[in-house]
Amino acid sequence: MQALDEKNVPAYLRRLVVSYFTDRVLKYDTKNGPKEYDVTGGVPQGSVLGPLLWNIMYDGLLRLNLPRCVKLVAYADDVAAVIVAKHLDEIQHLFDITFKQINQWMDSVNLQLAKQKTEAVLITSRKKIETITLKVGDQEITSQPHIRYLGVKLDARLNFKQQVEHVCTKASAVRASLARLMPNVGGPKQSRRLLLSSVVTSVLTYGISIWADALETQDSWRKAGPIYRMSALRVASAFRTVSEEAVIEERQKSIARWQRQWDAAEKGRWTHYLIPRIDVWLNRSHGEVNFYLTQMLSGHGCFREYLHRFKHDNSPECPSCPGVIENAKHVFFECPRFYPQRDQLENVLQQSIQPETIVEAMLSSKASWNAISTFATEVLIDLRSIERKRASDNN
């Protein structure tokens, strides 16, 4: 409550929070019947307000007046104190000041520091890796060659060799377990294999934006590469003797076969008009479709042509453009009702939008994709609103 006061939260919201904390009871069923438990601390999993209140309270820790060479980095209830200094005695002095202030703040909010979980690592470029012993309350901790912080191994050289070894060991175990679910004969179909193998990819690439440079060494690549390769072979239902290049070639053949079917198909012609080349779409580096973008790309949505086909509207024509069919092309690229949205999008993209170039613009950058996605959303929300008003007026 003190943190809320300090942030000048309105009184009525503070009273709401007080009510939230007052007389909280957890009711649950057991074999012996229903039970109750008075909740005096903790946050139920899935709570929305709980993490927010924690952040408001914990913000006080991050605003401590610490020495200039000390910075606190926090995630949930994990805190890292980053101390920059040239000599061990400086680090010792700065740490003592930092720990004292953190401990005092913890006491002021009735929290306890988990001293037994506190770890330290000296990050240095010196040839000789030194160690330091720090006093944390009544315990002493000695710096280690590497520590684990938020699932990533941080080592003294920041070369992340231990991280590569850790994820490779873990991913290898996961791959072996999943392999038993994906026999080459009689196993799940390829789409499910791909879904299962994505678990291996997730384990291998956890936090990779931090340690990706470690894979530039041959040693690290030799450890990670075979694990990913074996996972890919399971997706392709291939023997382990098949090379990575052959698996890639097989994928290219599949895409080529899909392209031929795509070109010859009678259905989905609007989508084919927008996305004539499947490989370009599949290999895009960014962008996800949503409810509105899918309607623009498929032509299936709140368009009178589509609604009329299923007898949900009495005419396929645009109410503002007599004699013109209201389909996706007309709504997004021609209809004067949505000129303001088109004009705004063209100003953002710095180019005119046409069916032939809209997907090319989407794939050009993440910003362009997001702008076109927003455009599709705004147009379809407005179109839906217009249709509802028209239906209401007709009734």
FENHU-V29037 format. One record per residue. RES is the residue in three letters. SS is DSSP state (H for helix, E for strand, C for the rest). PHI is phi as a letter, one per 20 degrees, with the letter a starting at -180 (* if undefined). OMEGA is omega in whole degrees, 0 to 359 (* if undefined). Layout:
res=(RES/RES)
ss=(SS/SS)
phi=(PHI/PHI)
omega=(OMEGA/OMEGA)
This chain:
res=(MET/GLN/ALA/LEU/ASP/GLU/LYS/ASN/VAL/PRO/ALA/TYR/LEU/ARG/ARG/LEU/VAL/VAL/SER/TYR/PHE/THR/ASP/ARG/VAL/LEU/LYS/TYR/ASP/THR/LYS/ASN/GLY/PRO/LYS/GLU/TYR/ASP/VAL/THR/GLY/GLY/VAL/PRO/GLN/GLY/SER/VAL/LEU/GLY/PRO/LEU/LEU/TRP/ASN/ILE/MET/TYR/ASP/GLY/LEU/LEU/ARG/LEU/ASN/LEU/PRO/ARG/CYS/VAL/LYS/LEU/VAL/ALA/TYR/ALA/ASP/ASP/VAL/ALA/ALA/VAL/ILE/VAL/ALA/LYS/HIS/LEU/ASP/GLU/ILE/GLN/HIS/LEU/PHE/ASP/ILE/THR/PHE/LYS/GLN/ILE/ASN/GLN/TRP/MET/ASP/SER/VAL/ASN/LEU/GLN/LEU/ALA/LYS/GLN/LYS/THR/GLU/ALA/VAL/LEU/ILE/THR/SER/ARG/LYS/LYS/ILE/GLU/THR/ILE/THR/LEU/LYS/VAL/GLY/ASP/GLN/GLU/ILE/THR/SER/GLN/PRO/HIS/ILE/ARG/TYR/LEU/GLY/VAL/LYS/LEU/ASP/ALA/ARG/LEU/ASN/PHE/LYS/GLN/GLN/VAL/GLU/HIS/VAL/CYS/THR/LYS/ALA/SER/ALA/VAL/ARG/ALA/SER/LEU/ALA/ARG/LEU/MET/PRO/ASN/VAL/GLY/GLY/PRO/LYS/GLN/SER/ARG/ARG/LEU/LEU/LEU/SER/SER/VAL/VAL/THR/SER/VAL/LEU/THR/TYR/GLY/ILE/SER/ILE/TRP/ALA/ASP/ALA/LEU/GLU/THR/GLN/ASP/SER/TRP/ARG/LYS/ALA/GLY/PRO/ILE/TYR/ARG/MET/SER/ALA/LEU/ARG/VAL/ALA/SER/ALA/PHE/ARG/THR/VAL/SER/GLU/GLU/ALA/VAL/ILE/GLU/GLU/ARG/GLN/LYS/SER/ILE/ALA/ARG/TRP/GLN/ARG/GLN/TRP/ASP/ALA/ALA/GLU/LYS/GLY/ARG/TRP/THR/HIS/TYR/LEU/ILE/PRO/ARG/ILE/ASP/VAL/TRP/LEU/ASN/ARG/SER/HIS/GLY/GLU/VAL/ASN/PHE/TYR/LEU/THR/GLN/MET/LEU/SER/GLY/HIS/GLY/CYS/PHE/ARG/GLU/TYR/LEU/HIS/ARG/PHE/LYS/HIS/ASP/ASN/SER/PRO/GLU/CYS/PRO/SER/CYS/PRO/GLY/VAL/ILE/GLU/ASN/ALA/LYS/HIS/VAL/PHE/PHE/GLU/CYS/PRO/ARG/PHE/TYR/PRO/GLN/ARG/ASP/GLN/LEU/GLU/ASN/VAL/LEU/GLN/GLN/SER/ILE/GLN/PRO/GLU/THR/ILE/VAL/GLU/ALA/MET/LEU/SER/SER/LYS/ALA/SER/TRP/ASN/ALA/ILE/SER/THR/PHE/ALA/THR/GLU/VAL/LEU/ILE/ASP/LEU/ARG/SER/ILE/GLU/ARG/LYS/ARG/ALA/SER/ASP/ASN/ASN)
ss=(C/H/H/H/H/H/C/C/C/C/H/H/H/H/H/H/H/H/H/H/H/C/C/C/E/E/E/E/E/E/C/C/E/E/E/E/E/E/C/C/C/C/C/C/C/C/C/C/H/H/H/H/H/H/H/H/H/H/H/H/H/H/C/C/C/C/C/C/C/E/E/E/E/E/E/C/C/E/E/E/E/E/E/C/C/C/C/H/H/H/H/H/H/H/H/H/H/H/H/H/H/H/H/H/H/H/H/H/C/C/C/C/C/C/H/H/H/C/C/C/C/C/C/C/C/C/C/C/C/C/C/C/E/E/E/E/C/C/E/E/E/E/C/C/C/E/E/E/E/C/C/E/E/E/E/C/C/C/C/C/H/H/H/H/H/H/H/H/H/H/H/H/H/H/H/H/H/H/H/C/C/C/C/C/C/C/C/C/C/H/H/H/H/H/H/H/H/H/H/H/H/H/H/H/C/C/C/H/H/H/H/H/H/H/H/H/C/H/H/H/H/H/H/H/H/H/H/H/H/H/H/H/H/H/H/H/C/C/C/C/C/C/C/H/H/H/H/H/H/H/H/H/H/H/H/H/H/H/H/H/H/H/H/H/C/C/C/C/H/H/H/H/H/H/C/C/C/H/H/H/H/H/C/C/C/C/C/C/C/C/H/H/H/H/H/H/H/H/C/C/C/C/C/H/H/H/H/H/H/C/C/C/C/C/C/C/E/E/C/C/E/E/E/E/E/C/C/H/H/H/H/H/H/C/C/H/H/H/H/H/H/H/H/H/H/H/H/H/H/C/C/C/C/C/C/C/C/H/H/H/H/H/H/H/C/H/H/H/H/H/H/H/H/H/H/H/H/H/H/H/H/H/H/H/H/H/H/H/H/H/H/H/H/H/C)
phi=(*/f/f/f/f/f/e/l/f/g/g/f/f/f/f/f/f/g/f/f/e/e/l/e/c/e/d/b/e/c/f/e/o/f/c/c/b/f/e/d/a/n/c/f/f/n/f/e/f/g/f/f/f/f/f/f/f/f/g/f/f/f/d/f/e/e/g/g/e/d/c/e/c/c/b/l/d/e/c/d/e/e/d/d/b/e/c/f/f/f/f/g/f/f/f/g/f/f/f/f/f/f/f/f/f/g/f/f/d/m/d/c/f/f/f/f/e/f/c/b/b/e/e/b/d/f/f/e/e/e/c/c/d/d/e/d/m/e/d/d/c/d/f/d/f/b/c/d/c/l/n/d/e/d/d/f/d/l/e/m/f/f/f/f/f/f/f/f/f/f/f/f/f/f/f/f/f/f/f/f/e/c/f/f/d/n/e/f/f/f/f/f/f/f/f/f/f/f/f/f/f/f/f/f/d/f/m/f/f/e/d/g/f/f/f/f/e/f/f/f/f/f/e/e/g/f/f/f/f/f/f/f/f/f/f/e/l/d/f/f/f/f/f/g/f/f/f/f/f/f/f/f/f/f/f/f/f/f/f/f/f/f/f/e/f/e/e/m/f/f/f/f/f/f/c/f/d/f/f/f/f/f/e/f/e/b/n/c/e/c/g/e/f/f/f/f/f/e/m/d/r/e/d/f/g/f/f/f/g/d/m/e/b/e/b/e/e/f/f/e/c/g/n/d/f/e/c/f/f/f/f/e/c/c/f/f/f/d/f/g/f/f/f/f/f/f/f/f/f/l/a/f/d/c/g/f/c/f/f/g/f/f/e/f/a/f/f/f/g/f/f/f/f/f/g/f/f/f/f/f/f/f/f/f/f/f/f/f/f/f/f/f/f/f/e)
omega=(178/179/178/177/183/180/177/175/181/185/183/177/177/178/178/179/177/178/180/182/187/175/178/183/176/178/181/181/176/178/181/179/181/179/177/180/178/182/179/180/180/181/177/180/181/180/177/183/184/179/179/179/177/180/179/180/185/179/178/179/183/180/177/180/184/177/186/183/182/177/177/176/185/171/187/180/175/179/175/175/181/182/180/180/182/187/183/181/175/179/180/182/181/179/180/179/182/181/180/181/179/182/178/179/178/179/184/180/177/174/178/177/178/185/182/179/183/180/179/174/176/179/186/175/179/181/180/178/181/175/178/177/183/180/179/185/179/180/176/177/179/181/183/177/177/176/178/179/181/175/181/179/177/182/186/181/186/175/172/176/179/178/178/179/182/183/179/178/181/181/179/178/178/180/180/179/181/181/180/178/185/175/182/180/177/180/180/179/191/181/178/175/180/179/180/182/179/176/178/179/180/179/182/188/180/179/189/178/179/190/184/182/180/181/178/178/181/182/180/181/178/179/185/185/182/180/179/180/181/177/179/179/177/178/182/183/185/174/182/178/179/182/176/181/180/178/178/179/179/177/179/177/179/179/179/178/177/180/179/178/180/180/185/185/178/180/176/184/178/178/178/179/180/184/182/183/182/185/179/180/182/185/180/184/183/170/173/178/176/184/184/180/178/178/179/184/183/185/178/182/185/178/186/177/181/180/180/179/181/176/175/177/185/180/177/187/176/181/181/183/183/178/181/179/178/175/183/181/182/184/187/189/187/191/181/179/185/177/181/180/178/181/179/179/181/176/179/183/185/176/177/181/178/178/183/187/186/180/176/178/179/184/184/179/178/180/179/177/182/180/180/176/177/177/180/180/182/181/184/175/177/180/179/179/179/181/179/179/180/179/179/179/180/179/*)
